[in-house]
Amino acid sequence: METVLDFLKKNKPSGFNPQPYYSPEGDSLTFFFENKEYYRERVDDFLTAYRSISDNGLIGCQIKGLPKALELLGNFGISITDGKVLLTMIFMAFMAQTMQKESKECYKELGRMAAESGASIPAKELQAA
């Protein structure tokens, strides 16, 4: 029987690859732009920001309530049925729902980072939302 350590030795990770992950069960979208040690900062009812321990820079986030954001996008004629969904659209939808200036600034920064990286998630992964 192979141990976990044996398995890891044979299947070494190839490095950090930024990929968003949506959990329908947890109703949350998690994404890291960078692979650094981090701490969590609750921003608003939907957003938890992940900040670097070394410099407090924004390195990722977790967003809850994705079905509500997708519904809001639909109200503006943006429907998601196939292909890839840019994270910038998701961040924009959440930013539109908040009235807090600090929250808006965090969503803007996430949107900028997502635009620079071209971050997206396959629409089929969000269909469970």
C-alpha positions, 0 to 999 in steps of 0.5 A: 500500500502506497503512503501519502508521502510516497504518492507526493514524491511521485507526483510533485506539484508543478508550481502555483497555477492561479485557478478560481474554484466555485463550491456550490455546497459552500456557495463560495468562489475562491481565488488566489492571484499569488501563492503567499502566506495570508490572513483573512479580512472580512470586507462585507457580507459577501467578500473576504479578502486574503492579504499577504502576511509579508506586505498586507497586499491583496492576493486573493478572495472568497465571495459568497452569494454568487447566484445573487450576483449572476441574477444582478448581471442578468437584470442588465442583459448579461446572461452566462450560459457557456464559455468562460466567465471573467472574474471582472464581471463577477466583481463588478456585480458585487461592487454594484450591490455594496454601499460601503466605500471601503468595499467598493475599493476592494472590489475595484482592486480585485477587478484590476487584478483579475483584468491583468491576469485574465482570470476566468472560470468555465460557465459550466462550473457556475451552473450549479449556482 
